[in-house]
Amino acid sequence: MTEIIRVQNTPGAAETIGAIIATSFHEQEISAWMIPPDDDRRRVMPPFFSMITESALIHGEVHATADMSAVAVWFHKGAGPLPEIPDRDARVEAFAGPHAERIGQMGEEMDGRHPHDPHHYLAFLAVLPGHQGRKTGTRLLEEYHRGLDEAGIPAYLEASSTHSRRLYLRHGYQDLGDPIFMPDGPPMFPMWRPSNP
């Protein structure tokens, strides 16, 4: 059983994690809605996820299995809003081109529903194809949740599918209001895990 490590903010770390998330999420409905052409999705998603991971390495924690088959990207949210990513819009425009509008739209919808109470935010839990179904994601969740429970800290996420929603329900998360619907797109499910589930 591969060990779980905390990823350090070293050169290239964000890009490595971003590529793992992009590969893991490539076939998801929300990814296809955000960037419909398959080739564009392969090009745009790695820098998109790398950009967010870069911020998490500063303002949160990134955990991975030692074999880098699965990663979890967490932000520590205090009383204020999540930290802004410097030059985010310009960066997204540069690597996403015509897809920047949908990426921005999804971000606005998610930001509008984000709870204000202090919590840790699971931005991404990703397991590479070929490694799914081995409870690797469960191990990443359980290890992180242990620390949250000891500290009395709640957690929040948006499940990107009904399948992932069922996983999070098993780990103490509850639906937080109605699903988020993108125009002509699939739902995302805001979910909250109390500090003592």
C-alpha positions in Angstrom: 0.0 0.0 0.0 1.6 3.2 -1.1 2.2 5.9 1.5 0.6 9.3 1.5 2.8 12.4 1.3 2.4 16.1 1.6 3.6 17.7 -1.7 6.1 20.5 -1.1 6.0 23.8 -3.0 9.1 23.0 -5.2 9.7 24.0 -8.9 7.4 21.9 -11.1 5.3 20.6 -8.3 2.1 22.4 -9.4 2.6 21.3 -13.0 3.0 17.7 -12.0 -0.2 17.8 -9.8 -2.1 19.7 -12.5 -1.3 17.1 -15.1 -2.5 14.3 -12.8 -5.8 16.1 -12.2 -6.3 16.9 -15.9 -5.7 13.3 -16.8 -8.1 12.0 -14.1 -10.8 14.5 -14.9 -10.6 14.4 -18.7 -13.7 12.3 -19.3 -15.9 14.1 -16.7 -19.1 15.7 -17.9 -18.2 19.0 -16.3 -14.8 19.0 -18.0 -16.5 18.3 -21.4 -18.9 21.1 -20.8 -16.2 23.5 -19.8 -13.9 22.6 -22.8 -15.9 20.6 -25.4 -13.2 19.8 -28.0 -11.2 16.8 -26.8 -7.9 18.1 -28.1 -8.4 21.5 -26.6 -9.3 19.9 -23.3 -6.0 18.0 -23.3 -4.1 21.2 -23.9 -6.1 23.6 -21.6 -6.8 21.5 -18.5 -3.2 20.9 -17.3 -2.3 24.6 -17.0 -5.7 25.4 -15.5 -5.4 22.8 -12.7 -1.7 23.7 -12.3 -2.6 27.3 -11.7 -5.1 26.4 -8.9 -2.6 23.9 -7.4 0.0 26.6 -7.3 -2.3 28.7 -5.1 -3.1 25.7 -2.9 0.6 25.0 -2.3 0.8 28.5 -0.8 -2.7 28.8 0.9 -3.5 25.2 1.8 -2.1 21.7 1.4 -1.7 19.2 -1.4 -1.5 15.5 -0.6 -0.6 12.6 -2.9 0.1 9.0 -2.9 3.9 8.3 -3.1 3.4 6.8 -6.5 1.6 9.9 -7.7 -1.5 8.0 -8.7 -3.9 10.1 -6.7 -3.9 13.7 -5.3 -6.0 15.9 -3.0 -5.8 19.7 -3.3 -7.0 21.5 -0.2 -7.4 25.2 0.7 -7.5 26.6 4.2 -10.4 29.1 4.3 -10.6 31.5 7.2 -13.2 34.2 7.9 -12.3 36.1 4.6 -12.7 34.9 1.0 -10.4 32.5 -0.6 -7.1 34.1 -1.8 -7.2 35.6 -5.3 -4.9 34.1 -7.9 -2.7 36.9 -9.2 -3.5 37.7 -12.9 -6.0 34.8 -13.0 -8.1 36.2 -15.8 -5.1 37.1 -18.0 -3.6 33.7 -17.4 -6.8 31.8 -18.2 -7.2 33.9 -21.3 -3.7 33.1 -22.4 -4.0 29.3 -22.1 -7.7 28.8 -22.7 -8.5 31.3 -25.4 -12.2 31.0 -26.4 -12.8 28.6 -23.5 -11.9 31.2 -20.9 -15.6 32.4 -20.8 -16.9 29.1 -19.7 -14.1 28.6 -17.2 -14.9 32.0 -15.8 -18.6 31.3 -15.7 -18.0 28.1 -13.7 -15.8 29.9 -11.3 -18.4 32.6 -10.7 -21.1 30.1 -10.1 -18.9 28.2 -7.6 -17.7 31.3 -5.8 -21.3 32.5 -5.4 -22.2 29.4 -3.5 -19.1 29.1 -1.4 -19.8 29.1 2.3 -18.4 32.0 4.4 -17.7 30.1 7.7 -14.1 29.0 8.2 -13.4 25.6 6.8 -11.0 23.6 4.6 -12.0 23.4 1.0 -11.4 20.3 -1.1 -10.8 21.8 -4.5 -9.9 18.5 -6.2 -9.7 14.8 -5.4 -8.2 13.0 -8.4 -7.2 9.4 -9.1 -5.6 8.4 -12.3 -7.4 6.0 -14.7 -6.2 2.5 -14.0 -5.9 3.3 -10.3 -9.5 4.0 -9.6 -11.6 1.6 -7.6 -8.8 0.8 -5.3 -9.9 3.1 -2.4 -7.0 5.4 -3.0 -9.2 8.4 -2.9 -10.8 7.1 0.3 -7.4 6.8 1.9 -6.6 10.4 1.0 -9.9 11.6 2.4 -9.7 9.6 5.6 -6.2 10.7 6.5 -7.0 14.4 6.0 -10.4 14.1 7.8 -8.6 12.7 10.9 -6.7 16.0 11.2 -9.8 18.0 10.6 -11.8 16.1 13.2 -9.0 16.5 15.8 -9.0 20.2 15.2 -12.8 20.6 15.0 -12.6 22.0 11.4 -15.5 21.5 8.9 -14.9 20.9 5.2 -16.6 21.9 1.9 -16.4 20.7 -1.7 -18.4 20.6 -4.9 -19.0 17.0 -6.1 -18.7 17.0 -9.9 -20.9 13.9 -10.5 -23.5 11.8 -8.8 -20.9 9.1 -8.4 -18.5 11.3 -6.5 -21.4 12.7 -4.5 -22.1 9.2 -3.2 -18.5 8.8 -2.2 -18.6 12.0 -0.2 -21.9 11.1 1.4 -20.1 8.0 2.8 -17.4 10.3 4.3 -19.8 12.5 6.3 -20.6 15.2 3.8 -24.1 16.5 3.4 -25.7 18.4 0.5 -25.5 22.1 1.0 -28.5 23.6 -0.8 -29.5 22.8 -4.4 -27.1 21.6 -7.1 -25.2 24.2 -9.1 -26.3 24.0 -12.8 -24.2 25.4 -15.6 -26.2 26.5 -18.6 -26.9 23.4 -20.6 -24.4 21.6 -18.5 -24.3 18.9 -15.8 -24.9 19.6 -12.1 -22.3 20.1 -9.4 -23.2 19.3 -5.8 -22.1 21.7 -3.0 -21.4 19.6 0.1 -20.5 20.4 3.7 -18.9 18.1 6.3 -19.5 19.3 9.8 -16.6 19.5 12.3 -17.9 16.5 14.1 -19.7 14.4 11.6 
